């Protein structure tokens, strides 16, 4: 049975098409971009380039699959709705709560990273300054997300443009360093930095072995995660049928340009063994080549990126929780929406949990109790975020399979569909990600245990509620939403023949 959301309100479409793109980039380009790339380079060596190439393929598959789902079966709950409809409520509740836990833990860590950046830039060791910046950042993010979604989208759009501009600036600076146009080398560097030794090319590419690409892949995945926020923004986007597919596809190419090109340049001008997560690798490169002003700009970019990622992450976690609630996978009171279209109860719950984690994180940082907190959060976020991507890919695969079982041809009945030549991509991408998660289990049992807990505990609770008859059915956000069964009812044999004939005529014309 399907019910309407209580209160009669729904999310408002206050996000413009170009802002949808930058919301996705806002989740991607956070402090983990500037700091996490350094961790990836140090951990994997030059093999990091292959790792990012594989992840770029995965992103492409996830985004085209997501666009197909969002346009053809539009639902407010986004990927949570799709995993429930196509993979079942048990898997959906596990993936949905893991996604929420991921951002609830990661947003405070971004605020703490922001405080660390201010500490590095000012040279101050004052714990008062450190705490004030972290707390202030989370407070501002909270206020923005309590307000109407139009304020969030405007702020995130401006921050997104700023981050992209800084990365483009680094690309220009790094090319100049490599060519010897500026910096303290004043000569063409070529491949002498990381590939000029006596070792073979394979040994230089994989100094820590080829398996490192897969065992540490989650570190790369987490630096690219956040693109799924586009789907959460779709429920509040203007003209989603056109803006969402466009945003999904544009993010793919922008991520390729914002990741692969800078990493190639990093490997050309910077010894991979010098990278670390205390200083942004872009700033470290500029400083090491005698460009302190550029180094300061790159450090300041971490401040903007951390705040932007916190802002996007707060938004994403709230909308993820709202999606769980509308699908009957979270308490019903979380489905209520204010007159301005804000799921305020979801905001309060998420905000409370984030502030608790913020306090714990600050205590651990100031006392030195958890020195590897940042790297651990990267791995944890990589695991839980990857599960969401797997859910998106498999949902699209199952949707197409059901269409064929009901007599439909995906080539003719779907809008914004995956190109026929690459229709195999989502399934292959899901398999690649599953392999990566298995490798993480072998590499880091603690992170796996925490991530598994975030996933399995909600599944167990729902199973108990189902047995007790307490489980809640789907609660639609509005009466305009239609399920897959309503949109694509089984065709009769006669209807199937008519569609096949029409498709044959169309194919002959082409």
Secondary structure as the mmCIF struct_conf table of DSSP 4:
data_model
#
loop_
_struct_conf.conf_type_id
_struct_conf.id
_struct_conf.beg_label_comp_id
_struct_conf.beg_label_asym_id
_struct_conf.beg_label_seq_id
_struct_conf.end_label_comp_id
_struct_conf.end_label_asym_id
_struct_conf.end_label_seq_id
STRN STRN1 UNK A 3 UNK A 4
HELX_LH_PP_P HELX_LH_PP_P1 UNK A 5 UNK A 5
TURN_TY1_P TURN_TY1_P1 UNK A 6 UNK A 7
BEND BEND1 UNK A 8 UNK A 8
STRN STRN2 UNK A 15 UNK A 15
HELX_RH_AL_P HELX_RH_AL_P1 UNK A 17 UNK A 28
BEND BEND2 UNK A 29 UNK A 30
HELX_RH_AL_P HELX_RH_AL_P2 UNK A 31 UNK A 34
TURN_TY1_P TURN_TY1_P2 UNK A 35 UNK A 35
HELX_RH_AL_P HELX_RH_AL_P3 UNK A 36 UNK A 44
HELX_RH_3T_P HELX_RH_3T_P1 UNK A 45 UNK A 47
HELX_RH_AL_P HELX_RH_AL_P4 UNK A 48 UNK A 72
BEND BEND3 UNK A 73 UNK A 73
TURN_TY1_P TURN_TY1_P3 UNK A 76 UNK A 78
HELX_RH_AL_P HELX_RH_AL_P5 UNK A 79 UNK A 87
HELX_RH_AL_P HELX_RH_AL_P6 UNK A 89 UNK A 122
TURN_TY1_P TURN_TY1_P4 UNK A 123 UNK A 123
HELX_RH_AL_P HELX_RH_AL_P7 UNK A 127 UNK A 146
BEND BEND4 UNK A 147 UNK A 147
HELX_RH_AL_P HELX_RH_AL_P8 UNK A 149 UNK A 179
TURN_TY1_P TURN_TY1_P5 UNK A 180 UNK A 180
BEND BEND5 UNK A 181 UNK A 184
BEND BEND6 UNK A 187 UNK A 187
TURN_TY1_P TURN_TY1_P6 UNK A 190 UNK A 191
HELX_RH_AL_P HELX_RH_AL_P9 UNK A 192 UNK A 195
BEND BEND7 UNK A 197 UNK A 199
HELX_RH_AL_P HELX_RH_AL_P10 UNK A 201 UNK A 205
TURN_TY1_P TURN_TY1_P7 UNK A 206 UNK A 208
TURN_TY1_P TURN_TY1_P8 UNK A 210 UNK A 211
HELX_RH_AL_P HELX_RH_AL_P11 UNK A 212 UNK A 215
TURN_TY1_P TURN_TY1_P9 UNK A 216 UNK A 216
HELX_RH_AL_P HELX_RH_AL_P12 UNK A 217 UNK A 224
TURN_TY1_P TURN_TY1_P10 UNK A 225 UNK A 228
HELX_RH_AL_P HELX_RH_AL_P13 UNK A 229 UNK A 234
TURN_TY1_P TURN_TY1_P11 UNK A 235 UNK A 236
STRN STRN3 UNK A 237 UNK A 237
TURN_TY1_P TURN_TY1_P12 UNK A 238 UNK A 239
HELX_RH_AL_P HELX_RH_AL_P14 UNK A 240 UNK A 269
BEND BEND8 UNK A 270 UNK A 270
HELX_RH_3T_P HELX_RH_3T_P2 UNK A 272 UNK A 274
BEND BEND9 UNK A 277 UNK A 279
HELX_RH_AL_P HELX_RH_AL_P15 UNK A 281 UNK A 288
TURN_TY1_P TURN_TY1_P13 UNK A 289 UNK A 290
HELX_RH_AL_P HELX_RH_AL_P16 UNK A 292 UNK A 326
TURN_TY1_P TURN_TY1_P14 UNK A 327 UNK A 328
BEND BEND10 UNK A 329 UNK A 330
HELX_RH_3T_P HELX_RH_3T_P3 UNK A 332 UNK A 335
TURN_TY1_P TURN_TY1_P15 UNK A 339 UNK A 340
BEND BEND11 UNK A 341 UNK A 341
HELX_RH_AL_P HELX_RH_AL_P17 UNK A 344 UNK A 367
TURN_TY1_P TURN_TY1_P16 UNK A 368 UNK A 368
BEND BEND12 UNK A 369 UNK A 369
TURN_TY1_P TURN_TY1_P17 UNK A 371 UNK A 372
HELX_RH_AL_P HELX_RH_AL_P18 UNK A 373 UNK A 405
TURN_TY1_P TURN_TY1_P18 UNK A 406 UNK A 407
HELX_RH_AL_P HELX_RH_AL_P19 UNK A 410 UNK A 413
BEND BEND13 UNK A 415 UNK A 416
HELX_LH_PP_P HELX_LH_PP_P2 UNK A 417 UNK A 419
HELX_RH_3T_P HELX_RH_3T_P4 UNK A 420 UNK A 422
TURN_TY1_P TURN_TY1_P19 UNK A 423 UNK A 424
HELX_RH_AL_P HELX_RH_AL_P20 UNK A 425 UNK A 443
HELX_RH_AL_P HELX_RH_AL_P21 UNK A 445 UNK A 468
TURN_TY1_P TURN_TY1_P20 UNK A 469 UNK A 469
STRN STRN4 UNK A 475 UNK A 476
BEND BEND14 UNK A 477 UNK A 478
TURN_TY1_P TURN_TY1_P21 UNK A 479 UNK A 480
HELX_RH_AL_P HELX_RH_AL_P22 UNK A 484 UNK A 487
BEND BEND15 UNK A 488 UNK A 488
HELX_LH_PP_P HELX_LH_PP_P3 UNK A 489 UNK A 492
HELX_RH_AL_P HELX_RH_AL_P23 UNK A 493 UNK A 509
#
